[in-house]
């Protein structure tokens, strides 16, 4: 492989795996919604279709 091909291979690998690691860390730090919007309450026994 040529040196430029190796550089692009390493760059692409860092971008892909870095994005995966970054998104995993972000998801683990804040994985749930703090507050849901008003409404959307289902009554007991109501059929949802």
C-alpha positions in Angstrom: 0.0 0.0 0.0 1.1 3.5 -0.7 1.7 5.9 2.2 -1.2 8.1 1.2 -3.5 5.0 1.2 -2.3 4.1 4.7 -3.0 7.7 5.9 -6.5 7.6 4.5 -7.1 4.2 6.0 -6.0 5.4 9.5 -8.0 8.6 9.1 -11.2 6.7 8.1 -10.7 4.2 10.9 -10.3 7.0 13.5 -13.4 8.8 12.2 -15.6 5.7 12.3 -14.4 4.3 15.6 -14.2 7.7 17.2 -17.8 8.4 16.3 -18.9 5.1 17.7 -17.0 5.7 21.0 -18.2 9.3 21.2 -21.8 8.4 20.7 -21.6 5.6 23.2 -20.1 7.9 25.8 -22.8 10.5 25.1 -25.6 8.0 25.3 -24.3 6.5 28.6 -24.1 10.0 30.2 -27.6 11.1 29.2 -29.6 8.2 28.1 -33.1 9.3 29.2 -35.4 12.2 28.6 -35.6 14.7 31.5 -39.2 15.7 30.9 -41.8 14.5 28.4 -44.2 17.0 26.7 -47.6 17.5 28.3 -50.4 15.2 27.2 -50.3 11.6 25.9 -51.8 10.1 29.0 -53.7 6.9 28.2 -56.8 6.0 30.3 -56.9 2.6 32.0 -58.5 0.0 29.8 -58.4 2.1 26.6 -57.8 0.3 23.4 -54.9 1.6 21.4 -55.0 1.1 17.7 
